[in-house]
Amino acid sequence: ADDSGDEEPASQSDKSELHGTLKTLSSKLEDLSTCNDLIAKHGAALQRSLSELENLKLPAESGEKIKAVNERATLFRITSNAMINACRDFLDLAESHSRKWQRALQYEREQRIRLEETIEQLAKQHNSLERACRGAPGLSSTSTGITSTAKAGSVPSAKGEASDEDEETEYFDAMEDAPAFITVTADPKHHRRSGSNLSGASEGHPEDWNLEDSVFESSNQSSYNESTCKDLLPKKRRRTRIPDKPNYSLNLWSIMKNCIGKELSKIPMPVNFNEPLSMLQRLTEDLEYHELLDKAVKCESSTEQMCFVAAFSVSSYSTTVHRTAKPFNPLLGETYELDRLEELGFRSLCEQVSHHPPAAAHHVYSKRGWTLWQEITIASKFRGKYLSIMPLGAIHLEFHSSGNHYVWRKVTSTVHNIIVGKLWIDQSGEIEIVNHKSKDKCQLKFTPYSYFSRDVPRKVTGVVSDADGKAHYVMSGTWDEKMECSKIVHSSHGSTSTEGKQKTVYQTLSPKVLWKKYPLPENAENMYFFSDLALTLNEPEERVAPTDSRLRPDQRLMESGRWDEANVEKQRLEEKQRAVRRRREAEAVEALEEGKDYEGYIPLWFERKVDALTGELICVYKGGYWEAKEKQDWSSCPDIF
């Protein structure tokens, strides 16, 4: 959902609009009648004058002329009368038809309300059925440990729900649609098979896996130790809390029921459904586990490096599990910088480069040996009970020394229980990561939640294979907790499944943990479930560009808990943006009339180029931002706030 508020504020109901139109028509008709009377009056006077002229003793020739003029004046009067009568007929028609239109409109409106009520009713019934189902003793075997956590109207903390990406997409429950491979952990001494699935495999011994490279070894202590060693670096103290979220009650359904099937970036939404961060800041949050890329730099083998890149691509979803509020839709030209070059080795810059559709360009440079860039357009559709959010666009990652260039795309996010119950999020779909230099690939599958599945919820599985298609590693884990990888020592074709597909059996060494989610800070549930990094993103900072999200007034007011003022401010900003857009449209029309070229909106720090690998037009960083910051020369920045 987006809050660009791009639709002009809606006028009063269609009924009064119709009455208004009829009123205008009537007043115009009265004007015409007045004109008609005047024409008749002046016409009669003109004819009288002409008759008087005729009676004068004038030469025959001029008498003929006057007669002709008189005839013309008579014709003119007849024509103007006919025109007035035609106008009167038109108004009568408009009046009688307007009643038909009104009836049709009324019928449509009633049908829509009936439909809304039915959907609401169905959602409530579905919700209570789900609750009853969870409470049923016969099902406890399928959902071990779930029943106890189920709360009324909410989703068990361990589970989500199948995301229907589109009406046409079919999802099969995991019982039917098991993965195309089976993993068994091998004992390196005897190559003994043990355990039939990954959860069993995770009980192996790490010392079984003797990797030539120590990168995986160091990653075993992974994130937690990483955060303690960060404290050894001299760094600026950053904030660890924001004001608690105020308790305003507003029903999301009351706003969204008018938006079924619409593109949500065009619907003005109050800040009550937002979190006090912009989409640019949310995009920057993808870097929370940047140390995975720092470790990937040290990998000598490209398939090994792929494991870290895959873990990084999954880690960006970990923050979304409780984050059901939407970020602010950035204004056109809004920017966001995160300069952590000294502390963490990277600096990141985002800019909103398009407003319809909303698109943000992002560029990150790390002095530890990698560069990441992306342009993400968010497409969102509200489908009644749930909301689909489809991030479109490729993410590029290049390692400086090896030249390995990885490209992947994000999966679909689904927000459930829009109508009734507690909002919750699911991620579903597949990510294919390709290293365009070595041609290695990693296929990751995000399994949509299914109530009947015995699988762990939020499960992610995948295989890393080389250019020849030979599988080297199995990736497994969940997008909200951790990712592991297991080295494949042997693969064979297993038995054919009931659907006639042959499954591959991978014999692997014990899994290594590559990524583990940081715990949320204390009191996170009252601070929009922000992570430690998210809490610092909107912290005021000096020397940033005047277009930086930290300076956006409605977002700042919202963070301070002043929501009513934030809503007023938000409307002002949106109206300001609309005025600029109207001016730009007028300029385009003017240029067209004069036969000149009109360039349209041009981003400030990014430029559009065709990407050599994907063939897509993408906004890439053209440089200049950090230099402008150094000089504090922001003269080229637009005034957007």
C-alpha positions, 0 to 999 in steps of 0.5 A: 500500500502506498500513500502517494495520495495521487488521486485528487481529493474526491468530490462529494457523492455522485448524486450531488455532482449530477444535481450540480451538472443539471443546475449548470445546464439549467442556468445556461439555458436561462442565459440562452433564453435571455439572449433569445429575448434580447435577439427577438427584441432587437430583431423586432426593432431592426425590422421596424426601422427597416419598414420605416426605411421602406416607406420613405420615398427612396430610389427603387434600387435602395428599396429593393436592398432594404427589402432583402435586408428585412428578409434576412433579419426575419430569417435570423429571428426564426433561426435563433428561436429554433436554436433556443427550442433545440437547447430546451429539448436537450435539457429535457432529455438530459433531465429524463436520462439523468434519472436513469443514470441515477438509478443505475448508479444507485444500483451499482452502489448498493451492489458494491456495499452488498459485496463488501458486506459479503466479503467481510462476513466470509472473512469473519467466518473463515477466521472463526473456522480457522480458530475452531480448526486449530482448537480441534484435538484431531489436528494436534498431530499435524500442528505440533506445538502450534495449537498452544500458541494460537490466539483468537483472531490471530495467526499462530506465531509459528505459522503464516498462511498461503500467499496467493500471488495472483488469481491464476496462481495455484499453490499446492499444499506441501504434502503434495508438492514436496521438494524435488530433492531429499538430503541425507547427512553422510558420516564422512568415515562410513558415508552412513545415511542418517535422517531423511530430511534437513531438520534431522541433518542439522544434528551432525557434527561440525568437525565432520566438515573439513573445508580447505577454506576457513571462511565457513569456520569463521561464519559459524560464530557468525552474527552474534560475535560479529555484533560484539566485535563491532563494539571494539571499533570506535563508533558514534553512539546511535539511538536505541529507542524511539517514542512508543507507538500511540494507540490510535484505533482505525480499521484498515478495512474501512479505508481499503474496501473501496480499493479492491483490485486497484493499484494502491500507490494511487490511494491516499492513506492516513499515516495511521497505517504507516511506520515512521520510515520511508521506502528508501530507508526500508531498502537500505535495511537490506544491508543489515547483514552486510557482513555476509558479503564481507565474508563472501569477499574472502571465499576462493571458490565461487560456489562457496561465495554463492552460499553467502550471497544466497544467505544475504538475499534471504536475510533481507526478509528477516526484518519483515516478519512482524512489520505489518505497517507500511513505509512512507511512499517517498516523494519524487526526488527524495533521497536517503543516505547511510554513511557507515564507511568508517564503522562498517566499511560501506556507504549507501545512497537511495533516490526516488526516481519515479512517482508513477509507478513508484521506483527507487534507485539504490547504490552501495559501495563497500571498501571491503570489496563489493558494490551493490545496486538495484532499482526497485519498483513496487507493484501492489494489489489489494485482493480483498482478504490480502494484499500482494506486494510485488517488488520488480527489478533486479538486484546486482552485486559485484565483487571487486577483486574476482569480478563475480557479478550476481543478479537476483530478484525479490519474491512476493510479499503478502499481507493477510487478514486485512479485513479481520484478525491480526495482520501477518506477512508471508513471503513466497516464490522463487529466487534464482541467483546467477553469477554471470561470470562463472555461470554458477546458479542458486535456486531458492524456494520460499514455501508459502504457508499452508495450514496442512503442511508439516513443514516448518513455517517460513521455510526456504530451501535451495541448491547451489550448482556450477555452470555444468549443473553439478550441485555443490551445496544445499541451502536450508533454513527459514527467512525469519531466523537462520540459513545453513548450507551443507556441502554435497558429497554425493548425489543420486537419483532416488525413487520416483514420486507418486506424481512421476517425478524422480527425486534427487538424493543429496548426501551432505556433510553436516550443515554450517550456519551462515546467517542467524537473525539478531534478536529484536531490541527490548520494547520492540513491540511498542516501537513498530518491531524495529530492529537495532539498525531500523531504530537508527535509520531516521535519527537526525543527522547533520550535513545530509541533503535537504531532500533526505528522508530524515528531514521529511516533516510528516514522517518526523511528526509521526515518529514523535507520536503527533499523528493528527499533525502528521496527517495534515502535513502529509496532505500539504506535501502531497498537494505540493507534489501534485502542483509540481506535477501539474506544472510539469505536464503543462510544460510538456504540452507547451513543448509539444505545441512548439514542436520542441522535445520535452525531457520530463523528470530527470533524477539528480544522482542517478541516470537511466542506462540499459543494463548489459546483463539483463537488457533492462533500462535501470537507474545507476548511480552517476556520482557526485553525491558524496562530493556535494556533501563534502562541499555542502553544495546542495544547490542542485537539490529540488525543494520537495518538503 
